[in-house]
Amino acid sequence: MNNLIIVQDDGSVIVPSEEKVKSLIQNKDDYEQLDLDGLLILHTRKAETPALAAKISQMMTEAGLDMETMLQDLRLERERYVKEHYGPEFVDS
């Protein structure tokens, strides 16, 4: 079985009929794409990540938090954890 998926110059994607049947793909189906560092995933479920990111951003703003402060707190917490569990010699200075 040839499971090669071909992308045309115009961006259209050709999926072998066997794969369409096996994956329950219908003509004219809409897919969201998720790019994981070069790994492209197509899925039928609408991605919730952008909405969640917007909600978290709004909550952070309302709480007076910013990303830099949170990252600094994370670094301090990581340092504390490493000192506690592995000893001070394992902490990056």
C-alpha positions in Angstrom: 0.0 0.0 0.0 1.3 3.4 -1.0 0.7 5.8 1.9 2.5 8.8 0.4 0.7 12.0 0.8 1.4 14.6 -1.9 1.3 18.4 -1.5 0.6 20.2 -4.8 2.0 23.6 -5.8 -1.3 25.2 -5.0 -1.2 23.8 -1.4 -3.8 21.1 -2.0 -3.1 17.8 -0.4 -3.6 14.4 -2.0 -4.3 11.5 0.4 -4.4 8.0 -1.0 -8.0 6.6 -1.0 -7.0 3.7 1.3 -5.8 6.2 3.9 -9.0 8.4 3.4 -11.2 5.4 4.2 -9.1 4.2 7.1 -8.9 7.6 8.6 -12.5 8.5 7.9 -11.5 11.5 5.8 -14.3 13.0 3.7 -13.9 15.3 0.7 -14.1 19.0 1.7 -13.3 18.3 5.4 -11.7 21.2 7.2 -8.6 20.6 9.2 -6.7 22.7 11.8 -3.0 22.4 11.6 -0.6 22.2 14.5 3.1 22.7 13.9 5.3 21.0 16.5 8.7 22.3 15.6 8.5 21.1 12.0 6.2 18.2 12.6 2.9 19.1 11.0 -0.3 17.5 12.5 -3.6 17.9 10.8 -6.7 17.4 13.0 -10.4 17.9 12.7 -10.9 19.2 16.2 -10.7 23.0 16.5 -7.5 23.9 18.4 -8.2 25.3 21.9 -4.7 26.5 22.5 -5.1 30.1 21.1 -8.3 30.6 23.2 -6.6 29.2 26.3 -3.5 31.4 25.7 -5.7 34.5 25.5 -7.6 33.5 28.7 -4.3 33.0 30.6 -2.9 36.2 29.3 -6.0 38.1 30.4 -5.9 36.5 33.9 -2.2 37.3 34.2 -2.9 41.0 33.3 -5.7 41.2 35.7 -3.5 39.7 38.5 -0.7 42.2 37.6 1.7 39.5 36.4 4.0 39.5 33.5 5.9 36.8 31.7 9.4 38.0 32.7 8.5 38.1 36.4 7.0 34.6 36.1 10.1 33.3 34.4 12.4 34.8 37.0 10.2 33.2 39.7 10.5 29.9 37.9 14.3 30.2 37.8 14.4 30.9 41.5 12.1 28.0 42.3 14.2 25.7 40.1 17.4 26.8 41.9 15.8 26.2 45.3 14.5 22.7 44.2 17.9 21.7 42.8 19.7 22.9 46.0 17.2 21.0 48.2 17.2 17.8 46.3 20.7 17.6 44.8 22.9 20.0 46.7 24.3 23.5 46.1 27.1 22.2 43.9 24.5 21.4 41.2 23.1 24.9 41.0 24.3 27.0 38.0 25.9 30.2 39.2 
